[in-house]
Amino acid sequence: MSEDTILIAGGGPVGMTAALALARKGMPVRVFEATDGFASDPRASSIHPASLDILEPLGLNPEILRLGHHVHTWQFWDRIDGPLVTLHLSELAGLTRHPFRIQLEQHVLCGLMADQLRTLGVEVEFDSRIASVTQDDSGVGAAIETPGGMVPVRGRYLVAADGGRSGIRKSLDIPFEGYSLSELFVVVTTLHDFSRYGFEDACHFADPDEWATLFRVPNASGDPFWRVSMPVLPGVPREQAAEFEVCSDRLQVLIDPGHRVTVLHSNLYGVQQRVAGRFREGRVLLAGDAAHVNGPTGALGMNFGVQDAMFLSDQLSRVYETGDDAPLDRYDRQRRTLAQAILQTQPQQIKARLEMRDPEERRRRNDNMRRLGSDPERRLAFLKEQSMLNSVEQSLAIA
């Protein structure tokens, strides 16, 4: 291994994107993943138009488009008033090469990236956790915890994409500023077909207590799954909230009387809204959840992290070309500024829109959503925001 190697901690979508982008630029990389494989339990699955655009140069899109479920509409419901507006992503044609959203499980996406890396001579090193990091004027040293013991490695830079509980971020004493929500949320996977009730493939369902987001994800062995994210109702004990029967009861608000949802998988989680105090510490760069975490509404987390990885790979490429590491400070300015502006506000704005309680505020919200459907200018601006095209434009504008 050359001391010019870029070490990457984390084999999730962000670490794998960074590795593939750098390897395609001819830069030496090593990827260390703490677990024994890509986790196949339900996680992030939405790939926005902006992400499809920036992933295209990596050669992934033909397989992403073949394997993924194409989503062409975005719908907003109110529990009492029913469907309010259906927006068509095709209106983004001309602003993006991909005027649609793709639903594809993140472990499938990571597998596609691993295949591409393999053709470039890079293998993901599983069961390999970066346990400690040191750095000096010429490079980064890391101790890799493996089943066979600790292994020392050295590289020129380290990309920390090791998740929201990032051990690397903590070891560098980088503050993780923000707050935790007191609520709990549950994500349910089912084969129950919600389209029979009029729900589109991506839908927000508004209610003060029982709001939900619904979307379809591909199922390699048959009809697409439906995935539903919703808050745990007050009074439901934490230890019971993810039980299949409890989740099935909770889903009754979305379906016709007499119907019942069979739950295949459920996952309970809490939500934090946090951004690291800095994305660069010398030769260590934070990306993805290691740098920022946010609520799930809007499906922003993985997409924003993929954008981190692509912008970081561009800046690292400039460093290797010029020997000047100033572009890494630009990465910090670009991505941290937008993480604070977008990830700390947009998910909460969507959530607030879904759970409005005051009847007059709900009436105004519903009227606004209906008007959105008949106002082309506002509709396009809204679609750009929801598809993360704005975040790419804003990042490029930050010097």
Secondary structure, DSSP 8 states (H G I E B T S, - for coil): --TT-EEEE--SHHHHHHHHHHHHTT--EEEE-SSSS---SS---EE-HHHHHHHGGGT-HHHHHHHSEEE-EEEEEETTTEEEEEEEGGGGBTTBS--SEEE--HHHHHHHHHHHHHHTT---B-S-EEEEEEE-SS-EEEEEEETTEEEEEEESEEEE---TT-HHHHHTT--EEEEEEEEEEEEEEE---GGGGT--SEEEEE-TTT-EEEEEEEETTEEEEEEEEEE--TT--TTTTT-HHHHHHHGGGGS-TT----EEEEEEEEEEEEEES-SEETTEEE-GGGTEE--STTS-HHHHHHHHHHHHHHHHHHHHHHS--HHHHHHHHHHHHHIIIIITTHHHHHHHHHT--SHHHHHHHHHHHHHHTT-HHHHHHHHHHHTTHHHHHHHHH--
